[in-house]
Amino acid sequence: MADPNVLNPHPPEFDRFLHASVGEDRNGYAVTVLSTLARLGLDPWNETAELVTLGHDAARARLETLLARFQDVPSLASDHGRVARDLSQLLPEGRTSGALQRAASTVADGRPGTSGAIWAVLAIIFVLFQMFMVGGSGSGE
């Protein structure tokens, strides 16, 4: 049976945290944790996986440090501690779920999943097929 997450290889347990708002930027747009981490030059899924493995208190402290560095949301300058506390509550509990812990460590380690290998093989087959078709039909002189 096909993997239901083949088009979204990231752990779905991270979605609630990554799509949570950290506030509004100077243009009035809502900024999510995902865009905050990306704007800080971090991979949002890797960082979330690291936060999950840290545990609640250490994750909150790490989030507070990251949010303090983030200048795109003016209200974070004075409120990053409260926002970090609230956001840390949205992190999935990595210690209670063996599947989540494996997903977090896989993301954190950067190991490609099986679905990535399948897509790579399919892409190679497609390119070879195209080369065969183009190479075979162009010799009509």
N, CA and C of each residue as an Amber inpcrd file, in Angstrom:
protein
   423
   0.8330000  -1.1740000   0.0000000   0.0000000   0.0000000   0.0000000
   0.8810000   1.2410000   0.0000000   0.4850000   2.2650000  -0.7280000
   1.2780000   3.4830000  -0.8580000   1.2920000   4.2690000   0.4490000
   2.4130000   4.9280000   0.6940000   2.5560000   5.7670000   1.8780000
   1.6690000   7.0040000   1.7180000   0.7650000   7.2870000   2.6640000
  -0.1160000   8.4400000   2.5260000   0.6180000   9.7690000   2.6110000
   1.8530000   9.7870000   3.1240000   2.6140000  11.0250000   3.2590000
   3.6410000  11.2200000   2.1520000   3.4530000  10.5590000   1.0210000
   4.4450000  10.6230000  -0.0510000   4.5950000  12.0540000  -0.5860000
   3.5260000  12.8330000  -0.5960000   3.6200000  14.2070000  -1.0770000
   3.9960000  15.1880000   0.0290000   3.8790000  14.7900000   1.2760000
   4.2770000  15.6050000   2.4120000   5.0860000  14.7330000   3.3650000
   6.3860000  14.6510000   3.1660000   7.2100000  13.7380000   3.9550000
   7.4810000  14.2210000   5.3780000   7.0450000  15.4410000   5.7240000
   7.2960000  15.9670000   7.0600000   6.2840000  15.4160000   8.0510000
   6.7120000  15.2260000   9.2900000   5.7970000  14.6850000  10.3070000
   4.5810000  15.5900000  10.4930000   3.3610000  15.0710000  10.3530000
   2.1620000  15.9050000  10.5030000   1.9980000  16.4260000  11.9270000
   2.6470000  15.7850000  12.8950000   2.5770000  16.2550000  14.2800000
   3.2110000  17.6380000  14.4440000   4.0560000  18.0480000  13.5030000
   4.7180000  19.3460000  13.5740000   3.8280000  20.4810000  13.0660000
   2.7650000  20.1600000  12.3380000   1.9600000  21.1790000  11.6550000
   1.3660000  22.2130000  12.6030000   0.7890000  21.7750000  13.7050000
   0.1380000  22.7110000  14.6310000   1.1480000  23.7420000  15.1400000
   2.3470000  23.2920000  15.4490000   3.3950000  24.1950000  15.9200000
   3.8890000  25.1070000  14.7980000   4.2320000  24.5220000  13.6550000
   4.8290000  25.3050000  12.5690000   3.8760000  26.3320000  11.9660000
   2.5810000  26.0710000  12.0220000   1.6140000  27.0050000  11.4300000
   1.0210000  27.9750000  12.4440000   1.5140000  27.9460000  13.6720000
   1.0550000  28.8850000  14.6940000   1.6320000  30.2740000  14.4150000
   0.8870000  31.2820000  14.7530000   1.3110000  32.6630000  14.5260000
   2.2330000  33.1390000  15.6390000   3.2570000  33.9150000  15.2540000
   4.1170000  34.5630000  16.2390000   3.7850000  36.0460000  16.3550000
   2.9160000  36.5320000  15.4940000   2.5220000  37.9410000  15.5070000
   2.4160000  38.4770000  14.0940000   2.2880000  39.8060000  14.0010000
   2.1760000  40.4640000  12.6950000   3.4580000  41.2180000  12.3820000
   3.8420000  41.1790000  11.0950000   5.0220000  41.9400000  10.6920000
   4.6450000  43.4160000  10.5010000   5.5820000  44.2050000  10.0550000
   5.3570000  45.6480000   9.9050000   4.3040000  45.9840000   8.8510000
   4.0130000  45.0460000   7.9730000   3.0020000  45.2580000   6.9380000
   1.6310000  44.7150000   7.3340000   1.5190000  44.1900000   8.5270000
   0.2430000  43.6830000   9.0230000  -0.0540000  42.2440000   8.6520000
   0.9300000  41.5110000   8.1260000   0.7370000  40.1100000   7.7540000
   1.0900000  39.1980000   8.9190000   0.2940000  38.1550000   9.0900000
   0.5790000  37.1700000  10.1340000   1.8340000  36.3940000   9.7650000
   2.7000000  36.2320000  10.7360000   3.9520000  35.5030000  10.5390000
   3.8730000  34.2270000  11.3800000   4.1110000  33.0890000  10.7400000
   4.0450000  31.7970000  11.4210000   5.4220000  31.3800000  11.9330000
   5.4310000  30.3610000  12.7480000   6.6900000  29.8010000  13.2270000
   7.5080000  29.3210000  12.0330000   6.8450000  28.6840000  11.0740000
   7.5280000  28.1760000   9.8900000   8.2680000  29.2980000   9.1720000
   7.5910000  30.4290000   8.9200000   8.2540000  31.5160000   8.2030000
   9.3010000  32.1980000   9.0790000   9.0740000  32.2400000  10.3950000
  10.0620000  32.8160000  11.3040000  11.3720000  32.0310000  11.2370000
  11.2620000  30.7050000  11.3490000  12.4680000  29.8730000  11.3070000
  13.1580000  29.9840000   9.9540000  12.3760000  30.0030000   8.8830000
  12.9610000  30.1310000   7.5470000  13.6640000  31.4770000   7.3850000
  13.0430000  32.5560000   7.8840000  13.6540000  33.8860000   7.7770000
  14.9260000  33.9960000   8.6180000  15.0300000  33.1660000   9.6360000
  16.2540000  33.1340000  10.4470000  17.3280000  32.2570000   9.8140000
  17.0250000  31.6750000   8.6580000  17.9940000  30.8380000   7.9550000
  18.0550000  29.4130000   8.4560000  17.0090000  28.9740000   9.1510000
  16.9600000  27.6140000   9.6870000  15.9640000  26.7800000   8.9030000
  16.1750000  25.4880000   8.8570000  15.1960000  24.5860000   8.2670000
  14.1020000  24.3690000   9.3130000  12.8580000  24.7790000   9.0260000
  11.8000000  24.6890000  10.0400000  11.5640000  23.2860000  10.5800000
  11.6280000  22.2670000   9.7380000  11.3610000  20.9050000  10.1860000
  12.5230000  20.3600000  11.0040000  13.7400000  20.6580000  10.5900000
  14.8960000  20.2240000  11.3780000  14.8950000  20.8930000  12.7430000
  14.6160000  22.1920000  12.7650000  14.6010000  22.9090000  14.0320000
  13.4930000  22.3940000  14.9460000  12.3260000  22.1150000  14.3860000
  11.2240000  21.5770000  15.1810000  11.5890000  20.2040000  15.7320000
  12.2230000  19.3830000  14.9050000  12.6590000  18.0660000  15.3720000
  13.6490000  18.2090000  16.5290000  14.5520000  19.1670000  16.4200000
  15.4990000  19.4060000  17.5080000  14.7690000  19.8510000  18.7700000
  13.7910000  20.7430000  18.6200000  13.0260000  21.2160000  19.7760000
  12.2920000  20.0740000  20.4600000  11.7320000  19.1630000  19.6650000
  11.0020000  18.0190000  20.2180000  11.9400000  17.1390000  21.0350000
  13.1440000  16.9470000  20.5490000  14.0810000  16.0700000  21.2580000
  14.6770000  16.7360000  22.5000000  14.6190000  18.0750000  22.5810000
  15.1840000  18.7830000  23.7340000  14.3730000  18.6120000  25.0120000
  13.0720000  18.4650000  24.8740000  12.2130000  18.4730000  26.0560000
  11.6130000  19.8540000  26.2400000  10.5760000  19.9390000  27.0460000
   9.7600000  21.1530000  27.1240000  10.5300000  22.3980000  27.5710000
  11.2410000  22.3400000  28.6910000  11.9120000  23.5300000  29.2270000
  13.0470000  24.0100000  28.3220000  13.8500000  23.0870000  27.8450000
  14.9530000  23.4610000  26.9580000  14.4200000  23.9770000  25.6230000
  13.3300000  23.3960000  25.1260000  12.7230000  23.8620000  23.8750000
  12.2010000  25.2830000  24.0420000  11.5580000  25.5520000  25.1870000
  11.0460000  26.9050000  25.4360000  12.2080000  27.9100000  25.4640000
  13.3030000  27.5630000  26.1080000  14.4640000  28.4500000  26.1820000
  15.0600000  28.6860000  24.7930000  15.1530000  27.6210000  24.0040000
  15.6810000  27.7540000  22.6350000  14.7660000  28.6410000  21.7940000
  13.4500000  28.4300000  21.9050000  12.4920000  29.2660000  21.1750000
  12.6200000  30.7280000  21.5870000  12.7730000  30.9670000  22.8710000
  12.9100000  32.3410000  23.3610000  14.1390000  33.0110000  22.7490000
  15.2360000  32.2730000  22.6640000  16.4570000  32.8050000  22.0550000
  16.2400000  33.1180000  20.5740000  15.5900000  32.2010000  19.8680000
  15.3390000  32.4150000  18.4420000  14.4220000  33.6110000  18.2130000
  13.3560000  33.7040000  18.9900000  12.4000000  34.7940000  18.8120000
  13.0150000  36.1450000  19.1680000  13.9380000  36.1580000  20.1080000
  14.6230000  37.4000000  20.4740000  15.4680000  37.9190000  19.3130000
  15.9780000  37.0090000  18.4840000  16.7820000  37.3930000  17.3070000
  15.9290000  37.8780000  16.1470000  14.6430000  37.5560000  16.1600000
  13.7700000  37.8070000  15.0130000  13.2400000  39.2360000  15.0750000
  13.5890000  40.0430000  14.0910000  13.2510000  41.4630000  14.0980000
  12.0400000  41.8270000  13.2260000  11.4950000  40.8870000  12.4540000
  10.4100000  41.1950000  11.5190000   9.0620000  41.4320000  12.1910000
   8.8970000  40.9750000  13.4240000   7.6430000  41.1630000  14.1650000
   7.9530000  42.0850000  15.3450000   7.5450000  43.3630000  15.2470000
   7.9020000  44.3390000  16.2810000   7.4660000  43.9520000  17.6950000
   6.3120000  43.3170000  17.8490000   5.8150000  42.9900000  19.1920000
   6.6800000  41.9380000  19.8950000   7.4990000  41.2030000  19.1580000
   8.3610000  40.1910000  19.7900000   9.4940000  40.8140000  20.5960000
   9.8210000  42.0690000  20.3210000  10.9230000  42.7100000  21.0460000
  10.6790000  42.6910000  22.5520000   9.4390000  42.8930000  22.9560000
   9.1390000  42.9230000  24.3890000   8.3780000  41.6950000  24.8830000
   7.8960000  40.8640000  23.9460000   6.9880000  39.7800000  24.3250000
   7.4870000  38.3930000  23.9120000   8.7630000  38.2730000  23.5460000
   9.2370000  36.9890000  23.0200000   9.1890000  35.8660000  24.0550000
   9.3030000  36.1940000  25.3370000   9.2390000  35.1640000  26.3760000
   7.8660000  34.5160000  26.4700000   6.8190000  35.3260000  26.4670000
   5.4560000  34.7950000  26.5370000   5.1160000  34.0100000  25.2800000
   5.5130000  34.5480000  24.1200000   5.2340000  33.8600000  22.8560000
   5.9560000  32.5160000  22.8220000   7.2050000  32.4820000  23.2730000
   7.9620000  31.2260000  23.3060000   7.2860000  30.2170000  24.2280000
   6.8080000  30.6700000  25.3770000   6.1090000  29.7770000  26.3160000
   4.8530000  29.1970000  25.6680000   4.0600000  30.0700000  25.0160000
   2.8260000  29.6100000  24.3730000   3.1150000  28.6460000  23.2190000
   4.1260000  28.9720000  22.4250000   4.4620000  28.1110000  21.2850000
   5.0180000  26.7620000  21.7410000   5.7810000  26.7590000  22.8200000
   6.3570000  25.4930000  23.2880000   5.2630000  24.5180000  23.7170000
   4.0980000  25.0390000  24.0970000   2.9660000  24.1730000  24.4480000
   2.4110000  23.4390000  23.2280000   2.6810000  23.9660000  22.0340000
   2.1670000  23.3650000  20.8040000   3.0800000  22.2730000  20.2440000
   4.2760000  22.1620000  20.7890000   5.1900000  21.1140000  20.3140000
   4.6370000  19.7470000  20.6920000   4.7470000  18.7820000  19.7890000
   4.2970000  17.4260000  20.1390000   5.2020000  16.8410000  21.2050000
   4.6440000  15.9660000  21.9960000   5.4090000  15.2990000  23.0510000
   6.2290000  14.1720000  22.4220000   7.5090000  14.3880000  22.2430000
   8.3780000  13.3990000  21.6230000   8.6780000  12.2040000  22.5040000
   8.6220000  12.3870000  23.8020000   8.9800000  11.3070000  24.7120000
   7.8830000  10.2480000  24.8330000   6.6480000  10.6070000  24.5170000
   5.5670000   9.6500000  24.6930000   5.2920000   8.8470000  23.4320000
   5.7040000   9.3320000  22.3050000   5.3980000   8.6530000  21.0520000
   6.6790000   8.1520000  20.3980000   6.8270000   6.8430000  20.3210000
   7.9940000   6.2710000  19.6600000   8.0430000   6.6230000  18.1850000
   6.8810000   6.6470000  17.5350000   6.8330000   6.9920000  16.1050000
   7.2590000   8.4390000  15.8960000   6.7960000   9.3330000  16.7760000
   7.1740000  10.7370000  16.6540000   8.6620000  10.9110000  16.9090000
   9.1980000  10.2120000  17.8770000  10.6270000  10.3090000  18.1740000
  11.4520000   9.8550000  16.9670000  11.0160000   8.7580000  16.3240000
  11.7360000   8.2910000  15.1240000  11.6230000   9.3160000  14.0040000
  10.4390000   9.9000000  13.8210000  10.2550000  10.9130000  12.7740000
  11.1250000  12.1260000  13.0530000  11.1670000  12.5600000  14.3020000
  11.9760000  13.7170000  14.6720000  13.4520000  13.4370000  14.4490000
  13.9200000  12.2490000  14.8320000  15.3320000  11.9500000  14.6530000
  15.6710000  11.7840000  13.1800000  14.7400000  11.2750000  12.3860000
  14.9660000  11.1570000  10.9450000  15.0960000  12.5320000  10.3200000
  14.2110000  13.4520000  10.6880000  14.2810000  14.8130000  10.1630000
  15.5560000  15.4840000  10.6340000  15.8730000  15.3410000  11.9080000
  17.0520000  15.9930000  12.4640000  18.3410000  15.4490000  11.8570000
  18.3800000  14.1550000  11.5690000  19.5740000  13.5470000  10.9780000
  19.7150000  13.8560000   9.5000000  18.6340000  14.2840000   8.8650000
  18.6730000  14.6030000   7.4510000  18.6960000  13.3900000   6.5470000
  18.3160000  12.2410000   7.0610000  18.2980000  11.0370000   6.2340000
  17.0860000  11.0810000   5.3210000  17.2880000  10.8460000   4.0360000
  16.1390000  10.8530000   3.1440000  15.2400000   9.6580000   3.4190000
  13.9610000   9.8650000   3.3030000  12.9980000   8.7910000   3.5080000
  12.9050000   7.8960000   2.2940000  12.1960000   6.8140000   2.4280000
  12.0210000   5.8770000   1.3260000  11.3130000   6.5420000   0.1610000
  10.3510000   7.4150000   0.4590000   9.6020000   8.0500000  -0.6210000
  10.5190000   8.9040000  -1.4910000  11.5550000   9.5180000  -0.9030000
  12.5000000  10.3070000  -1.6860000  13.2690000   9.4360000  -2.6660000
  13.6480000   8.2560000  -2.2460000  14.3690000   7.3400000  -3.1250000
  13.4700000   6.8700000  -4.2620000  12.2210000   6.6180000  -3.9450000
  11.2760000   6.1880000  -4.9860000  11.1060000   7.2760000  -6.0290000
  10.9330000   8.5270000  -5.5810000  10.7720000   9.6320000  -6.5300000
  12.0360000   9.8210000  -7.3730000  13.2050000   9.6350000  -6.7930000
  14.4480000   9.7790000  -7.5420000  14.5520000   8.7190000  -8.6300000
  14.2140000   7.4780000  -8.3030000  14.2510000   6.4000000  -9.2930000
  13.2360000   6.6720000 -10.4090000  12.0530000   7.1070000 -10.0550000
  11.0400000   7.4200000 -11.0720000  11.4910000   8.5640000 -11.9780000
  12.1490000   9.5640000 -11.4130000  12.6420000  10.6790000 -12.2260000
  13.7120000  10.2080000 -13.2100000  14.6060000   9.3340000 -12.7640000
  15.6510000   8.8060000 -13.6490000  15.0330000   7.9920000 -14.7710000
  14.0690000   7.1620000 -14.4490000  13.3890000   6.3600000 -15.4740000
  12.7050000   7.2790000 -16.4830000  12.0540000   8.3270000 -15.9940000
  11.3730000   9.2660000 -16.8900000  12.3640000   9.9550000 -17.8280000
  13.5080000  10.3950000 -17.3000000  14.5180000  11.0600000 -18.1330000
  15.0810000  10.0910000 -19.1720000  15.3640000   8.8660000 -18.7690000
  15.8680000   7.8720000 -19.7270000  14.8400000   7.5770000 -20.8160000
  13.5800000   7.4870000 -20.4210000  12.5210000   7.2530000 -21.3960000
  12.4460000   8.4110000 -22.3860000  12.5330000   9.6380000 -21.9150000
  12.4980000  10.8020000 -22.7930000  13.6940000  10.8150000 -23.7420000
  14.8690000  10.4650000 -23.2390000  16.0640000  10.4260000 -24.0860000
  15.9060000   9.3650000 -25.1680000  15.3540000   8.2210000 -24.8310000
  15.1340000   7.1600000 -25.7740000  14.1420000   7.5860000 -26.8640000
  13.0640000   8.2290000 -26.4620000  12.0350000   8.6480000 -27.4150000
  12.5430000   9.7350000 -28.3550000  13.2440000  10.7180000 -27.8380000
  13.7640000  11.8120000 -28.6550000  14.8890000  11.3090000 -29.5460000
  15.7550000  10.4920000 -29.0230000  16.8900000   9.9640000 -29.7900000
  16.4380000   9.0400000 -30.9070000  15.3690000   8.2940000 -30.7190000
  14.8950000   7.3400000 -31.7120000  14.0710000   7.9590000 -32.8190000
  13.4330000   9.0900000 -32.5840000  12.5200000   9.6530000 -33.5920000
  13.1850000  10.7210000 -34.4460000  14.3810000  11.1690000 -34.1060000
  15.0080000  12.2630000 -34.8550000  15.8890000  11.8240000 -35.9940000
  15.9500000  10.5560000 -36.3850000  16.8920000  10.1080000 -37.4250000
  16.1730000   9.8060000 -38.7250000  15.4010000  10.7530000 -39.2020000
  14.6400000  10.4980000 -40.4220000  15.2070000  11.1730000 -41.6540000
  16.5510000  11.2380000 -41.8900000  17.1440000  11.9040000 -43.0360000
  17.3180000  10.9850000 -44.1830000
